[in-house]
Amino acid sequence: MRHTELVRLSQFWTLMDDEFGAGYSRVLADRHVLSSLGGRTATEAIEAGEPPKRVWQAMCEAMDVPPGRWWGRDQPPTGGPASGHGDRAGR
């Protein structure tokens, strides 16, 4: 599976902490209602089984995170048809 297809829960929290700060990211996840996730918070959506990638993308859109930072600090998106890059190490 390509990097752009999978965000594990631990990576979700790393992305949240890097973008919003370790303390505020938890508050944001617990209290900010995301209309694109059915009016649930990020925490509620994840607990309900929503993929962490979808939750992270919804949070980025809701909080106006620039697309260049959606994959973390200094981490350009890899893989995917638009990038012209294949998987790293054949994963």
matplotlib code that plots the C-alpha trace (Angstrom):
import matplotlib.pyplot as plt

x = [0.0, 1.3, 2.1, -0.7, -3.3, -2.6, -2.4, -2.1, -3.5, 0.0, 0.8, -2.5, -1.5, 2.0, 0.6, -1.9, 0.8, 3.2, 0.5, -1.4, 0.9, 0.9, -1.6, -3.9, -4.2, -6.0, -8.4, -9.1, -9.7, -12.1, -14.0, -14.0, -17.0, -16.3, -19.3, -17.7, -17.6, -21.2, -21.0, -18.6, -15.3, -12.1, -12.0, -15.6, -15.0, -12.0, -13.7, -16.6, -14.2, -13.5, -10.1, -7.5, -6.5, -10.0, -10.2, -6.8, -7.9, -11.2, -9.3, -6.9, -9.7, -11.7, -8.6, -7.3, -4.0, -2.2, -2.0, 1.8, 1.6, -1.0, 1.8, 3.7, 6.7, 8.9, 7.2, 5.9, 3.3, 4.7, 3.1, -0.3, -1.0, -0.4, 3.0, 4.7, 6.5, 6.0, 6.2, 9.4, 11.2, 8.4, 5.9]
y = [0.0, 3.5, 6.1, 8.3, 5.5, 4.8, 6.9, 4.8, 6.1, 6.8, 8.8, 10.7, 11.9, 12.8, 14.8, 16.5, 17.3, 18.7, 20.9, 22.1, 21.4, 18.4, 20.0, 21.7, 18.8, 16.7, 19.5, 20.1, 16.4, 16.1, 19.4, 20.6, 19.2, 18.2, 18.6, 16.5, 13.6, 13.7, 16.3, 14.3, 15.3, 13.6, 11.5, 10.3, 9.6, 7.5, 5.6, 4.9, 3.3, 6.2, 5.7, 8.0, 9.3, 10.5, 12.2, 13.9, 15.2, 16.5, 18.2, 19.8, 21.1, 22.4, 24.2, 25.5, 23.6, 24.4, 21.2, 21.3, 20.4, 17.6, 15.0, 16.6, 18.9, 18.9, 15.7, 16.0, 13.5, 10.4, 7.8, 8.3, 8.8, 12.6, 12.5, 10.4, 8.5, 4.8, 3.2, 3.4, 0.1, -1.7, -1.4]
z = [0.0, -0.9, 1.8, 0.4, 0.9, 4.6, 7.7, 10.8, 14.1, 15.5, 12.3, 12.6, 16.1, 15.0, 12.2, 14.5, 17.1, 14.5, 12.9, 16.0, 18.9, 21.3, 23.8, 21.4, 19.0, 21.6, 22.5, 18.8, 18.2, 21.1, 20.6, 17.0, 15.1, 11.5, 9.3, 6.6, 9.1, 9.9, 12.6, 14.7, 16.3, 15.1, 18.2, 17.7, 14.0, 14.7, 17.5, 15.1, 12.7, 10.2, 8.7, 10.3, 6.8, 6.1, 9.6, 9.0, 5.6, 7.1, 9.9, 7.4, 5.3, 8.3, 9.7, 6.4, 6.6, 3.4, 1.2, 1.3, 5.0, 4.8, 5.0, 7.8, 8.1, 5.0, 3.8, 0.2, -0.8, -2.5, -4.7, -6.3, -10.0, -10.1, -8.5, -11.1, -8.4, -7.5, -4.1, -2.2, -1.8, -3.7, -0.8]

ax = plt.figure().add_subplot(projection="3d")
ax.plot(x, y, z, "-o")
ax.set_aspect("equal")
plt.show()
